[in-house]
């Protein structure tokens, strides 16, 4: 009983922090606080900065392979590559990620999970750590998701601080193959917002998940846009 009350208190406090403290945000995948049992996963992510002609002039790619370790813990390894105007794609960093499902789906008013990440640059002594708080709430066919990340960058002879980073998604579960929604990323200077579409296709004993979204900085006249896409095979 005490553990249940503690989970609710922790979830409520961090959710409040997420909505009230926009400090820094990165456009990327929005995580859901759930672990699929007995599942292997291949994942490809693309994050592209778009110019005025809607052509990517800088892109970041993530190629991941993951597996559930327990019913509540999922671990994934990533290769991270970058491509600029030269169109050359090179591996820039490596990352290990662990997602822990803290509550059962629907057990409490709010579903809650934790995300841990460690990333290392390939050609430097730069490390980045992250502790993320993941929340999701369903309202009938609607789902609201909030990610609050606390990131720390470490490099020799350079002083660093923790950065608070967050993202939000509001989507309508029309069907498993089509879920339109809106995503928001914000910091003290920028407010990125835009549409996203998610879907799932069943392939015999496996599932193919896909996401495509474009968000635009509505705080500046340049209207800088970012495209994000994801393809994920679960089997």
C-alpha angles and dihedrals in degrees: 000000000000091000090053092051091047092053091052093048093050092047093049094049095049093043088055090050091051095055096043106040115060103177108144134345137189124201107238143110116329109224126221117214096239137104122209108219121230093010137140118198138200114191136184122187130185125192114184132182107220127214126211091278092054093248120133113247094173129022138178120205129197123194113189141180120191145170136189111251096189134357088274104033129072123181126195135181122210140197109205120204135179133206126191134180090301087066091227114142115208134169106253104170148001127228140188119200133189125191119195121195103217099183133028114254108272093004092118136015089270129033113227136193141164130229125200123189136177120186129183127193113235100224102031143045092254117131130181126197128189137189111191131192113209125198134178135176129183123213105186106291091351124089127193120198129187128187121191114186128189107200130188124192118202128191131157115272093003124108114225138183137204114270123207111221128178146174136185135203130191114187140172115225097216091157138332089264097047127038114159119194151146128256130199132195122177146172136167092287107024138053114190117188135160150125127296134186124204131185147163130217121195115222109189102282096355137066130222115207121191137182133184126179142158122202126188131204102242094182096072135053091233089069092207111200133205126201119207127185134175136189118185128180117199121190 
